[in-house]
Amino acid sequence: MSRIPVQSQKPIASGLLWAAVLSAPWAFLMYLGFSEATEEKCTGHLWNKECTEIDIPLSERLPDLLIAIGLVVFALVCVLVALLLTTMQGHLKRYLSILTGVESMSVQKIASITNSNPAKVRREIQSMIDSDMIDDFHIDYGADQVVSKKYVPKTSRKTVVTCRACGANNELIVGITRACGACGEPLVLNTP
């Protein structure tokens, strides 16, 4: 669920709630169909009409009960998923407030702030990145840090790299991946 794009999460949650609301009355109607144990059979016409009560076998009513149970389960699952989507957004927004204005922060420090374990923090921030909830950060797994894409390390140096695809020269900070300004191809440092 965390990989669902952020702009789609609220409409999906709303749609799931509507599906639950619409399936609940159908479940009730199907249950009423199951609870009807007898039916009235009439013969004749207006003045000669004779009616008798006939028992409906359980085998004919049982499908109504099963459908009613299925619709109730469906409604409950829809409500549960909608609630999870809604609470997940609020839960993940705490990372946004922690990372605002930060160039780099260790995953361990974020875990201590949120009282979570580092593996969970890494997983949740990666899901935020994957769902475009945050697009200006990446996780440096080697240093175990969440790093802003605008961050320039203090011990950095610049070099000029020629794009293999189009031949354009691009200035590149060693250690930061960048795409070619002319064609968008990922730039690769030539190894000596």
C-alpha positions in Angstrom: 0.0 0.0 0.0 2.9 2.4 0.7 3.9 2.2 -3.0 0.6 3.7 -4.1 1.3 7.3 -5.4 0.5 9.9 -2.8 -2.0 11.8 -5.0 -4.0 8.5 -5.4 -4.1 7.4 -1.8 -6.9 9.7 -0.7 -9.2 9.0 -3.7 -8.6 5.2 -3.3 -9.5 5.5 0.5 -12.7 7.4 -0.4 -13.6 4.8 -3.1 -13.1 2.0 -0.7 -15.4 3.6 1.9 -18.1 4.1 -0.7 -17.7 0.5 -1.8 -18.2 -0.5 1.9 -21.3 1.7 2.3 -22.9 0.3 -0.9 -22.2 -3.3 -0.1 -23.7 -3.2 3.4 -27.3 -2.7 2.3 -26.9 -5.5 -0.2 -25.6 -7.8 2.5 -28.7 -6.9 4.7 -31.0 -7.7 1.8 -29.4 -11.0 1.1 -29.7 -11.9 4.8 -33.4 -11.0 4.7 -33.7 -13.4 1.7 -32.0 -16.1 3.8 -34.3 -15.5 6.9 -37.5 -16.1 4.9 -38.1 -19.7 5.8 -41.6 -19.9 4.2 -43.3 -18.6 1.1 -46.9 -18.3 0.1 -48.1 -20.3 -2.9 -51.4 -19.3 -4.3 -53.7 -21.0 -6.8 -56.8 -19.7 -8.5 -57.8 -16.2 -9.2 -59.4 -13.3 -7.3 -62.5 -15.0 -5.8 -61.3 -18.6 -6.0 -57.8 -17.9 -4.7 -56.4 -20.4 -2.2 -53.0 -19.7 -0.5 -50.8 -22.1 1.5 -47.5 -21.6 3.3 -44.7 -23.7 2.0 -41.3 -24.2 3.7 -38.3 -23.1 1.6 -35.5 -25.7 1.9 -32.3 -24.6 3.6 -30.3 -25.6 0.5 -32.1 -22.9 -1.5 -31.6 -20.2 1.2 -28.0 -21.0 2.0 -26.5 -19.1 -1.0 -28.2 -15.9 0.2 -26.5 -16.3 3.6 -23.1 -17.0 2.0 -23.4 -13.9 -0.2 -24.4 -11.8 2.8 -21.4 -13.0 4.7 -19.1 -12.3 1.7 -20.5 -8.8 1.4 -20.0 -8.1 5.0 -16.4 -9.3 4.9 -15.8 -7.3 1.7 -17.2 -4.1 3.5 -15.0 -4.7 6.5 -11.9 -5.2 4.4 -12.6 -2.0 2.4 -13.0 0.0 5.7 -9.8 -1.5 7.1 -7.7 -0.7 4.0 -9.2 2.8 3.8 -8.3 3.4 7.4 -4.8 2.0 6.9 -4.2 4.3 3.9 -5.4 7.3 5.9 -3.4 6.6 9.0 -0.3 5.7 7.0 -0.3 9.2 5.4 -0.3 10.8 8.8 2.3 8.3 10.1 4.7 9.0 7.3 4.3 12.8 7.4 6.4 12.8 10.6 9.4 12.0 8.5 8.7 15.1 6.4 8.9 17.3 9.5 12.1 15.7 10.6 13.8 16.0 7.2 12.7 19.5 6.4 15.7 21.7 6.0 18.2 18.9 6.5 20.9 18.0 4.0 21.9 14.7 5.6 20.8 12.7 8.6 21.7 9.2 9.8 18.9 6.6 9.7 19.9 5.7 13.3 19.2 9.3 14.4 15.8 9.4 12.7 15.0 6.0 14.4 15.9 7.4 17.8 13.7 10.5 17.2 10.7 8.4 16.1 11.3 5.6 18.6 11.4 3.0 15.7 14.0 0.6 14.6 16.4 1.6 11.8 15.1 -1.1 9.4 11.6 0.2 9.7 12.7 3.8 9.2 14.7 2.7 6.0 11.7 0.8 4.7 9.2 3.6 5.3 11.4 6.4 3.9 12.1 4.3 0.8 8.4 3.7 0.4 7.9 7.5 0.6 10.5 8.0 -2.1 9.0 5.3 -4.3 5.5 6.8 -4.0 6.8 10.3 -4.7 5.7 11.6 -1.3 9.3 13.0 -1.1 11.3 13.4 -4.2 14.3 15.5 -3.1 15.9 12.8 -0.8 17.5 9.4 -1.4 18.9 6.8 1.0 22.7 6.3 1.0 22.7 2.7 2.1 26.5 2.6 2.3 26.6 5.5 4.8 23.2 4.6 6.2 22.0 8.1 5.8 19.0 9.9 4.3 20.6 12.5 2.0 19.1 15.5 0.2 19.7 15.4 -3.6 20.9 19.0 -3.2 23.5 18.0 -0.6 27.1 18.5 -1.6 29.6 16.7 0.6 32.3 18.9 2.2 35.1 16.7 0.7 33.8 16.9 -2.8 35.5 17.8 -6.0 34.1 18.6 -9.4 35.1 17.1 -12.7 33.9 17.4 -16.3 32.4 14.2 -17.8 31.6 13.6 -21.4 28.3 11.9 -22.0 28.6 8.6 -23.7 25.3 9.0 -25.5 25.4 12.5 -26.9 29.0 13.7 -26.3 28.0 16.8 -24.3 30.3 17.9 -21.5 28.8 18.1 -18.1 30.1 19.3 -14.7 29.8 16.5 -12.2 30.4 16.4 -8.4 32.3 13.2 -7.7 30.0 10.9 -5.6 26.7 12.4 -6.7 24.9 10.7 -9.6 23.5 13.1 -12.2 21.9 12.9 -15.6 23.2 14.5 -18.7 21.9 18.0 -19.1 21.5 17.5 -22.9 20.0 14.1 -23.3 19.1 12.8 -19.8 21.4 9.8 -19.9 23.0 8.9 -16.5 26.6 10.1 -16.4 29.3 7.7 -15.6 32.8 8.7 -14.4 35.6 7.2 -16.5 37.8 5.0 -14.4 41.5 5.5 -14.9 
